[in-house]
Amino acid sequence: MSTIQVRPPGRVRLTVEEFARIQDSGLFEGRHVQLLDGELYEVTKNPLHNFAVSALADALRSLLPRDEYAVREEKSIEPWVNWWPEPDIAVARGKQRRYEDRHPGPEDLALLVEVTESSEQDRTKKLVGYAAAGIPIYWILDLALRRLEVYRDPGPSGYSVEEMIPEGGFVELVIDQRSFGWIAVAEILPRAM
């Protein structure tokens, strides 16, 4: 007599291929949905978030040479394993045209940035996932705490260097062991309400 194996109830985890089929079906049309470690998350954007993304992208573009780095706002990056995130800002190596027919993958990415007001997925899931993928620098611009978090030196379990820069501080933009200048954290934060 054979026994039937019953799987206990739990979460349904998706692969990148399954997520791509769902996206292609149009199920999430008009919504920002991303796959993080096999789980789906919807991203909401409000005026404060949009301001911070634009202000930081403008600051990065003003410092980085366009023929060496492409600053991409809210665009897909190449998926890996069970990850298909859409970071708020990605700084990819090479000119913008290099990504005309493909998304930058982890090996192309010099810096990823997420803007958050309270999202634990940016601080937990993405922090570990981006480090495991080898993204060299990850910034979290936290609008609620009014600070910029800088993470460097990725490894399988996370980043080994972290720095918290308050609203009155400055962050040095260092990519590929080169300094490109400084950004005032207050300039990329929306006004305090």
C-alpha positions in Angstrom: 0.0 0.0 0.0 1.4 3.4 -1.0 1.2 6.4 1.2 0.2 9.8 -0.2 2.5 12.6 0.5 0.7 15.7 1.7 2.5 19.0 1.6 1.8 21.2 4.5 0.2 24.6 3.7 2.6 27.4 3.2 3.8 30.1 0.8 4.0 29.6 -2.9 7.4 30.6 -4.1 7.9 31.7 -7.7 10.9 31.3 -10.0 12.0 34.0 -12.4 10.5 32.1 -15.3 7.1 31.8 -13.6 7.2 35.5 -12.7 8.0 36.4 -16.3 5.0 34.4 -17.5 2.7 36.2 -15.0 4.1 39.6 -16.2 3.7 38.6 -19.8 0.0 37.7 -19.2 -0.7 41.3 -18.2 -1.9 40.4 -14.7 0.1 43.2 -13.1 -0.3 45.8 -15.8 0.0 49.3 -14.4 1.4 48.0 -11.1 5.0 47.9 -9.8 5.5 44.3 -8.7 8.9 42.8 -8.1 10.1 39.3 -7.2 12.4 39.2 -4.1 13.7 35.8 -3.2 10.8 34.0 -4.8 8.1 36.2 -3.2 6.0 39.0 -4.9 6.0 42.5 -3.5 4.1 45.5 -4.8 5.8 48.8 -4.6 3.8 52.0 -4.0 5.2 55.4 -4.9 4.0 58.7 -3.6 5.2 62.3 -4.3 7.8 62.3 -1.4 9.3 59.0 -2.7 9.3 60.3 -6.3 10.9 63.6 -5.3 13.7 61.7 -3.5 14.4 59.3 -6.4 14.6 62.2 -8.8 16.7 64.4 -6.6 19.2 61.6 -5.9 19.3 60.5 -9.6 20.0 64.2 -10.6 22.8 64.4 -8.0 24.4 61.1 -9.2 24.2 62.3 -12.9 25.8 65.6 -12.0 28.9 63.7 -10.6 29.3 60.7 -12.8 30.8 60.8 -16.3 28.1 59.7 -18.8 30.5 57.8 -20.9 31.4 55.6 -17.9 28.2 55.2 -15.9 24.5 55.0 -16.7 22.1 56.3 -14.0 18.8 54.4 -14.4 15.6 55.3 -12.5 13.0 52.7 -11.6 14.0 50.3 -14.4 14.4 46.6 -14.4 17.7 44.9 -13.8 18.6 41.4 -15.1 17.0 38.7 -12.9 19.1 36.1 -11.0 18.0 32.9 -9.2 14.6 33.9 -7.7 15.2 37.7 -7.8 13.8 40.2 -10.3 13.9 43.5 -8.4 13.2 47.0 -9.8 15.4 49.3 -7.8 14.6 52.9 -7.4 18.1 53.8 -8.9 20.7 51.7 -10.5 24.1 52.9 -11.5 25.4 50.6 -14.2 28.9 50.6 -15.7 29.1 51.9 -19.3 27.0 54.2 -21.4 23.2 54.1 -21.4 23.3 52.7 -24.9 25.0 49.6 -23.6 21.6 48.6 -22.1 19.5 49.3 -25.2 18.7 45.6 -25.8 19.3 44.1 -22.3 19.0 44.9 -18.7 22.2 45.4 -16.6 23.0 42.3 -14.5 24.7 42.1 -11.1 28.1 42.1 -12.8 27.2 45.5 -14.5 25.9 47.2 -11.4 28.1 49.6 -9.4 25.5 50.9 -7.0 21.8 50.2 -6.2 19.6 52.6 -4.3 16.2 52.2 -2.7 14.1 55.0 -1.2 11.9 53.9 1.7 9.6 55.3 4.3 9.1 52.2 6.3 9.8 49.2 4.0 11.4 46.3 5.8 11.9 44.5 2.5 14.5 47.2 1.5 16.3 46.7 4.8 16.1 43.0 5.2 15.4 41.0 2.0 17.1 43.3 -0.4 20.0 43.9 1.9 20.9 40.2 1.9 19.8 39.5 -1.7 21.8 42.4 -3.2 24.9 41.4 -1.1 24.6 37.7 -2.2 24.4 38.8 -5.8 27.6 40.8 -5.4 26.2 44.3 -5.8 29.2 46.3 -4.4 27.3 49.2 -2.9 23.7 49.5 -1.7 22.2 52.7 -0.4 18.9 53.1 1.4 17.5 56.6 1.6 15.2 56.4 4.6 12.6 59.3 4.4 11.1 58.5 7.9 14.5 58.4 9.7 15.8 61.2 7.5 19.1 59.5 6.8 21.1 57.7 4.1 22.3 54.2 4.9 25.4 53.1 2.9 26.3 49.4 2.7 29.6 48.1 1.2 31.7 45.0 0.8 29.0 42.3 0.0 29.2 38.7 1.0 26.8 35.7 1.1 25.1 36.8 4.4 25.1 40.6 3.8 27.3 43.6 3.7 30.3 43.9 6.1 30.5 47.7 6.2 27.6 50.0 7.0 27.4 53.7 7.6 24.4 55.8 8.7 24.6 59.4 7.4 22.1 61.8 9.0 20.2 64.6 7.3 23.0 67.2 8.0 25.8 65.0 6.7 27.4 64.3 3.3 28.0 61.0 1.5 31.1 60.5 -0.6 30.3 58.9 -4.0 32.9 56.2 -4.3 32.4 53.8 -7.2 35.0 51.3 -8.4 37.5 52.7 -5.9 37.2 56.2 -7.4 35.8 59.2 -5.7 33.4 61.4 -7.8 32.5 63.9 -5.2 30.1 64.5 -2.3 26.3 64.7 -2.0 24.5 66.5 0.8 21.9 64.2 2.3 19.6 67.2 3.1 19.5 68.0 -0.7 18.1 64.6 -1.6 15.5 64.4 1.2 12.0 66.0 0.8 11.4 68.9 3.2 10.5 67.9 6.7 6.7 68.1 7.2 
